[in-house]
Amino acid sequence: MHHSILEKKEGILSHFKDDFIAQRMMSMGVLPGAKVKLLRSNPRIGSYYILASNRHFAMREEEAKSLIIV
């Protein structure tokens, strides 16, 4: 079953829900099949800190919801 990174917290990136975010993430080396982990979150202000492909990313909620993991 597929979940967003906000629901499952850790897993393997299956795909992206949003093509624009997919393009940005893939240009930074985050490809489907990469290990992804939610490190910190602050849902009150909508910010998330994620580890993907051995890189750290700060993301907004709509960007993080686009990461679909298994």
C-alpha positions as a printed NumPy array, in Angstrom:
array([[  0.   ,   0.   ,   0.   ],
       [  1.253,   3.492,  -0.825],
       [  1.374,   6.299,   1.744],
       [  2.732,   9.814,   1.836],
       [  5.877,  10.392,   3.896],
       [  3.687,  12.189,   6.465],
       [  1.653,   9.034,   7.108],
       [  4.351,   6.364,   7.205],
       [  7.458,   8.385,   8.277],
       [ 10.01 ,   6.085,   6.577],
       [ 10.264,   3.822,   3.542],
       [ 11.206,   3.528,  -0.114],
       [ 10.104,   6.269,  -2.507],
       [  7.604,   4.78 ,  -4.952],
       [  6.616,   7.87 ,  -6.941],
       [  5.592,  11.512,  -6.703],
       [  2.025,  12.843,  -6.793],
       [  3.032,  16.18 ,  -8.3  ],
       [  5.044,  16.425, -11.549],
       [  6.617,  19.778, -10.658],
       [  7.891,  18.486,  -7.317],
       [  9.022,  15.261,  -9.   ],
       [ 11.096,  17.247, -11.472],
       [ 12.704,  19.317,  -8.698],
       [ 13.465,  16.324,  -6.478],
       [ 14.858,  14.206,  -9.316],
       [ 17.1  ,  17.08 , -10.412],
       [ 18.584,  16.947,  -6.888],
       [ 19.175,  13.19 ,  -7.147],
       [ 16.105,  11.912,  -5.298],
       [ 14.755,   9.179,  -7.564],
       [ 12.072,   6.513,  -7.114],
       [ 13.604,   3.634,  -5.185],
       [ 15.481,   5.935,  -2.771],
       [ 15.242,   5.49 ,   0.995],
       [ 13.264,   8.354,   2.541],
       [ 12.867,   9.23 ,   6.214],
       [ 10.962,  12.012,   7.966],
       [ 13.404,  13.386,  10.555],
       [ 11.475,  16.304,  12.065],
       [  8.142,  17.939,  11.536],
       [  6.312,  21.017,  12.661],
       [  2.767,  20.615,  11.306],
       [  1.656,  23.793,  13.053],
       [  3.667,  25.871,  10.577],
       [  3.744,  23.227,   7.825],
       [  7.476,  22.489,   7.725],
       [  9.154,  19.1  ,   7.432],
       [ 12.784,  17.968,   7.486],
       [ 13.452,  14.868,   5.374],
       [ 16.444,  12.629,   4.671],
       [ 16.43 ,  11.239,   1.116],
       [ 19.318,   9.805,  -0.912],
       [ 21.74 ,  10.769,   1.892],
       [ 20.7  ,  14.433,   1.614],
       [ 18.657,  16.592,   3.966],
       [ 15.714,  18.622,   2.69 ],
       [ 13.416,  21.16 ,   4.31 ],
       [  9.988,  20.98 ,   2.695],
       [  6.569,  22.539,   2.923],
       [  3.611,  20.307,   3.688],
       [  2.323,  20.145,   0.096],
       [  5.797,  19.105,  -1.113],
       [  6.167,  16.421,   1.55 ],
       [  2.703,  15.035,   0.79 ],
       [  3.853,  14.505,  -2.794],
       [  6.437,  11.897,  -1.724],
       [  4.668,   8.533,  -1.938],
       [  6.429,   5.675,  -0.179],
       [  5.956,   1.946,   0.273]])
